[in-house]
Amino acid sequence: MNQWLYLTFAVFSEVVATSALKSTEGFTKLWPSLLVLVGYSASFYFLSLTLESIPIGVVYAIWSGVGVAAITFVSIFFFDQKIDNAGLVGIALIVAGVMVLRLFSESSVDG
């Protein structure tokens, strides 16, 4: 069960880092740049911890899929990004794919 918690931390850290990326202004602003570096470092650290019992393909699919969906919603609510119906359907399909992997795939079963 810890590996799934680590994966949650990895996604959260990646979303925080990606959210701060624009604020770095090309890595010319110190604090946002540090947040990005720490966030991505933490994300990869937690991602590596998940690989003890979850296959890398499953881990990466979930990490990237949930990350894409989460950063899209962060950008909608915090950065006033607009998304059309096709974008919403695409995000829903990503989330559905992650759910299928987690709930039904034998390759995502804890080792």
C-alpha positions as CSV (number, residue, x, y, z in Angstrom):
1,M,0.0,0.0,0.0
2,N,2.9,2.4,0.7
3,Q,3.8,2.3,-3.0
4,W,0.5,3.8,-4.0
5,L,0.9,6.5,-1.4
6,Y,4.4,7.2,-2.8
7,L,2.8,7.5,-6.2
8,T,0.3,10.0,-4.9
9,F,3.2,12.1,-3.5
10,A,5.0,11.8,-6.8
11,V,2.0,13.1,-8.7
12,F,1.4,15.9,-6.2
13,S,5.0,17.0,-6.3
14,E,5.0,17.0,-10.1
15,V,1.8,19.1,-10.2
16,V,3.2,21.6,-7.8
17,A,6.5,21.9,-9.7
18,T,4.7,22.2,-13.1
19,S,2.3,24.8,-11.7
20,A,5.3,26.9,-10.6
21,L,7.2,26.6,-13.9
22,K,5.7,29.6,-15.6
23,S,6.5,31.8,-12.5
24,T,10.2,31.0,-12.9
25,E,10.3,33.3,-16.0
26,G,12.9,31.2,-17.7
27,F,14.5,30.3,-14.3
28,T,15.4,33.9,-13.6
29,K,13.3,34.1,-10.4
30,L,14.9,32.3,-7.5
31,W,12.0,31.1,-5.3
32,P,9.8,29.7,-8.1
33,S,12.9,28.1,-9.6
34,L,13.7,26.4,-6.3
35,L,10.1,25.2,-6.0
36,V,10.3,23.7,-9.4
37,L,13.6,22.0,-8.7
38,V,12.5,20.7,-5.3
39,G,9.1,19.6,-6.7
40,Y,10.5,17.6,-9.6
41,S,13.2,16.1,-7.4
42,A,10.7,15.0,-4.9
43,S,8.5,13.7,-7.6
44,F,11.2,11.5,-9.1
45,Y,12.3,10.3,-5.7
46,F,8.8,9.2,-4.8
47,L,8.4,7.7,-8.3
48,S,11.5,5.6,-7.8
49,L,10.1,4.3,-4.5
50,T,7.0,2.9,-6.2
51,L,9.0,0.7,-8.5
52,E,9.7,-1.9,-5.7
53,S,6.3,-3.5,-6.3
54,I,4.6,-1.8,-9.2
55,P,5.9,-2.3,-12.8
56,I,7.5,0.8,-14.3
57,G,5.0,1.0,-17.3
58,V,2.0,1.1,-14.9
59,V,3.7,3.6,-12.6
60,Y,4.6,5.9,-15.5
61,A,1.2,5.6,-17.1
62,I,-0.6,6.5,-13.8
63,W,1.9,9.3,-12.9
64,S,1.8,11.0,-16.3
65,G,-2.0,10.5,-16.8
66,V,-3.0,11.7,-13.4
67,G,-0.4,14.5,-13.6
68,V,-1.8,15.7,-17.0
69,A,-5.4,15.7,-15.7
70,A,-4.4,17.4,-12.4
71,I,-2.3,20.1,-14.0
72,T,-5.2,20.8,-16.5
73,F,-7.6,21.4,-13.6
74,V,-5.1,23.5,-11.8
75,S,-4.6,25.6,-14.9
76,I,-8.3,26.0,-15.3
77,F,-9.0,27.1,-11.7
78,F,-5.8,29.0,-10.9
79,F,-4.5,30.3,-14.3
80,D,-7.8,31.0,-16.0
81,Q,-7.1,28.5,-18.8
82,K,-10.0,27.7,-21.0
83,I,-10.8,24.1,-22.1
84,D,-13.3,23.0,-24.6
85,N,-15.5,19.9,-24.6
86,A,-13.0,17.9,-26.6
87,G,-10.4,18.7,-24.0
88,L,-12.7,17.6,-21.2
89,V,-13.5,14.3,-23.0
90,G,-9.8,13.7,-23.5
91,I,-9.1,14.3,-19.8
92,A,-12.0,12.0,-18.9
93,L,-10.5,9.3,-21.1
94,I,-7.1,9.7,-19.4
95,V,-8.7,9.3,-16.0
96,A,-10.7,6.3,-17.2
97,G,-7.6,4.7,-18.5
98,V,-5.8,5.2,-15.2
99,M,-8.8,3.7,-13.4
100,V,-8.8,0.7,-15.7
101,L,-5.1,0.2,-15.0
102,R,-5.5,0.4,-11.3
103,L,-8.7,-1.5,-10.8
104,F,-8.6,-4.2,-13.4
105,S,-5.1,-4.8,-14.6
106,E,-3.2,-7.7,-13.0
107,S,0.0,-5.9,-13.8
108,S,-0.8,-3.2,-11.2
109,V,-1.3,-5.6,-8.4
110,D,1.1,-5.1,-5.5
111,G,4.0,-7.5,-5.4
